[in-house]
Amino acid sequence: MLTERQIQVLQVIIDEFIQTAQPIGSRAIAKKEDISFSPATIRNEMADLEESGFIEKTHTSSGRVPSEKGYRFYVDHLMSPFRLSNQDMSIIQKTFEREMIEFEKVVQKSARVLSDLTNYTSIILGPEVFETTLKQIQIISLSEHTAVAILVTSTGHVEHRYFNVPTIMHTSDLEKLVNILNDRLIGVPIIRLQQKMYGEVAQILQRYSSEFETTYSYLKEALLEKQPVKLYMGGKTNIMLQPEFHDIQKIQSLYSVMEKEDEMANLLRTSGKGIKVSIGQENELDAMQDCTLITATYSLSDEQLGTIALLGPTRMEYSRVVSILNVLSNRLTKKFNSWY
């Protein structure tokens, strides 16, 4: 457990290092307004913090820098809410005031604004077929126990989804089912299929099918597969401007990971709801273990649509970044809910 004095010293070290990227020594800490104890006392506290793993000594200076453990303590216990400037809020507000009606344009603009405001690399994950609506459904029997559902979208995309047919379902039942689905789901955005299925379609099936549970479970298998995803990035070169990333090998490894969209998408997809901060070795991918990844989710109704994230050095302006991500994720959620 850290003492109040140790917490004060740790806070100064982290705040200073975030701003300057330079190690800080006891004399510099003693000159801070909020510090009322001597350099000798500060040195003792720094020694204890170093021994506990919250700060580290660099090879080039007698000063100290935060460790990953120190950053984690800062994020979990010391970080206070950050009030964004009027200029920052104005930039965000203008992004969403424009009459953009395409999902891709809104997300691309958000990614660009996020990277511009922070000077880090922004990554936004969202369903690729968000705007696509369902145009037609066909279900064709292939054998006694198998069938294929053919989904045609408003963009002309045709998808075949094979599924098992319950033994209690006859050809006439399939025809009736197709009529119900086309009546209730045509024109519905693909991203809304699950909500419609759980609501209107389920209620109708319950009235018309004596084997509702079985029929419904097979129907979900055919129609509610996970939707494809797409990554939108902004400021990929920003990472090169950080002093921590002057090492060419580090940059090459990081760029290589960012080019692997499936890996990045999976990383963001499994980040969980709300704000999540992954510092250094908390990141799964080796190339990102000198980085911090901060993620926030946006949603349509109660259904998570995607993730908005920032990738930068562990020496990140955590409080400001979290505030920006909160505002942007809330604005994305509000924008998408206003459409659908």
Secondary structure, 3 states (H helix, E strand, C coil): CCCHHHHHHHHHHHHHHHHHCCCECHHHHHCCCCCCCCHHHHHHHHHHHHHCCCEEECCCCCCEEECHHHHHHHHHHHCCCCCCCHHHHHHHHHHHHCCCCCHHHHHHHHHHHHHHHHCCEEEEEEECCCCCEEEEEEEEECCCCEEEEEEEECCCCEEEEEEECCCCCCHHHHHHHHHHHHHHHCCCEHHHHHHHHHHHHHHHHHHHCCCHHHHHHHHHHHHCCCCCEEEEEECHHHHHHCHHHCCHHHHHHHHHHHHCHHHHHHHHHCCCCCCEEEEHHHCCCHHHCCEEEEEEEEEECCEEEEEEEEEEECCCCHHHHHHHHHHHHHHHHHHHHHHC
